[in-house]
Each structure stands twice: as structure tokens, then as C-alpha cells.
Amino acid sequence: MDTGVTSQKVRWILPFVLLVTLTIAYLDRLNLAIALPKITDEFGWTVAQTGEYGGLLISIFFVGYGLTNMLLSPLAEKIGPRKSLLTIIVLFSFFTAITAPLASFLTAFIAVRFLLGVGEGVHFPMMSLLTKNWFPVKERSRANGIWVSGVMFSTILAPLLLVPVIEWIGWRGMFIFLGVLGVGVSIPLVWLFVYNNPRTHPKISAEEIGYIESGMEKDEKVREGTFWQEIKPIARDKIYWIALMGGILNNFASYGLMMWFPLYFNKSRGVEFSSLKYAVSIPYMSAILGIICVALISDKLQRRVLIAGIGYVITGILGYFACTASSITTTIALFSVAIFFQMSYTTNEFAILQRILPKNKVATGTGFYNGLAMLIGGGLGPVVVGQVIAYTKDYTSGILTLVAFSLIAGFNMLVLSRFLKY
């Protein structure tokens, strides 16, 4: 299809399109966290029940998401990222919309959150594959940083957008609203602007193709076969496993904060529901600046792993002081600076992974990485935090648990920096 694009920098359209799709996908993921205060009030859950049921509803998404990452990424890679993205957008939009009628029944609510995870499963592997296909090595922190910032944009937008929507049409109506948004916005963008690689784009110049291909790694070919044969060469690499541990710890800390922040501010710090749009979104506004700064510094210094480690250590230290501050204003300010430094990891995570993986195994390796990181960090993390909250009857204790894992994540990346000078 003729999109009228004739620029010599066609490749830079791609990460911005991926940013939009990721922002909407994350709104579908974060909507539960925003709605949970209203859900707990409607169903009359106690703090202990909120810790148990809320942790389960959050975690079950990551179980479906993680399994799909591992099991379906090789298939999605063969189908191609363009077709795979179109398919998963339809799926996660549908499962978001049908949450509205099913959420009244806890078992059905849990099941549809699992299916939402399945629907979003190969999103990151496909975006990672597209980035490696389209960008030379020296540009990847910036390219990855653009679309990864969709995580932060959605985290900022979620309270600003969804709190008013919930107050207007209720938390069930909010699920339908987001389902329509996914199909109406993401599908046209992917259809018009996403192509599997530069040579399949109808409007890219030969000069730009040459520039992209001249900056790529020289990879050895890896034999195709069964799932284990596909992943076996990757699984033997100790650097890959240290990076994977970083992904697990990051998911425990970062997704934990995203998911528990609304309840923490509402129930523990006394912030009214209508004011959550400010308390939850303000800390993540600094994340956009963090991504921009880290992407530029990382591409200049080419020391992404070391930068990620130092940033996460600072995040953990500032997070502790944020939790123990007596003033809500000080708490929000400290969390804002902490999340700025957390972007040292978020910006570089997939650039590091793309450096470790051979070109024709990026989707498979990313899927296995993202799957295990989500299953363990995303799946187990909210349950652990929920149990801490249920046991202590204190939401602050849950946030402090996440702070501890931020420090461990930082030290893990410092270890990785000794093996991978990138």
C-alpha cells in the first residue's frame, strides 16, 4: 500500500508506531491496577482479600503472557512480525473488552486476565525482532528507547485517562473503551507502516537500506529444528542467563510498582481516588526524560550494562527513602527521581539482549527471555507482594519488598557488566 513515505529515514517511523501499539497494550495491562480500588470497594474485599485476590489477578496475566512468549515466539517469528502484530492486537483488544461482563465472577475474571496475557504474549519479541531488522547496532538504544517509552507513556496516561473514564462510565465500561481503542488505532498504524524488514518496504531508498545493512552484526547461522533445538544454543550462554536474571528482578520491581502504586497511594497514603491521576502519573513523567537521557548517553558511551546497573542501585536507595518519607509530596518527588534512574535499565534492556542474540534467533531468544522473566518476575512477584500485604496488613511493606528487589537487580547488572562490555 502506498503510504506516501519517501524520507531517507524511513526506519525512524517504525519505533514510533510500535510506541503507540505498546502504549495501548499497556493500558490494557494496567487498567486493573487503576480499577482495583473501585473493584475492592464494590466487592467489599478486606486488605487481606485485596492482597490475595488482587495479587492473583495481577499474576495470572503474567503466567499467560510468559508461557506464550516462550512457546509461540518461534512460530510468530516464522509467520513474520507484521502478521503476528496484527493478530495479537485483535486478540488483546477482544479479551480486554469481554472483561467487562466477566469481571463480576472471580473465576471468569481470573480466566480472562490469563487470556489477555496470552493475547499480548509475543508483542515484545516481535518489536525486538523488528528493531534488530531495521536498525544498525549504533542506533539501537535510541530505537529501542522510543518504543519502550510506550511503557512509561501508558503508565502516565493510565491514571490521567482511566480515572476520569471510570468515573464517567464505570470500571466495566472502561474495559470496553480500551478494547475499541486497540482495534481502532493500532491496527491501521501497523497495517500502513510496519514491514518485516527494510527490503520489504515499498518506499525506502536503496541508500537507506545500504546504510542499515552496513551497520549490522555478522551473525553465524543457527540450525532450525524443534523448540529445544532452537533455544539450546542460546540456553548454553552464561551471559544470556545473567541477563535473564536481570529481567526477572526488573519485572518483579518495575511491574510491582506499576500494579501496586494506585492501592498504595489510595489505601496507605490516603490519596482520594479522583486524585490518583496525579499521584500515580507524576512519578512516571520523569521516566520519559530518563529514557531520552539514558538513550543518548548509552549510544555515546556504549556501556549500556554498566549504566543499567548503576541506575538500578540508585533506584533502590531512593525508593527506600520515598517509602519512609512522612510527607506525600516528598514521597512522590523521591519516587519520581527513582523512576528516572530506573530507566537506565528499561532503555537498555532489549539493546543488551539484541547484542547477545544472533540475528536469526532474536524473536526466539527474546521470547524465551521475556517468557521466563514474566513468569517468575511478573507472575510470582505480585503474589509475593500480595502475601506480604496480606500478612502485614500494610501496603507500604509490599512496596518496600519491591525496593529490595530493585537493589538486587542493580547488583546483578553490575556483575553482567564484567562479562559484557556493551
Summary of the structure (lengths in Angstrom):
residues: 422
radius of gyration: 20.5
end to end distance: 38.5
largest distance: 62.7
contacts: 1606
relative contact order: 0.17
helix: 85%
strand: 0%
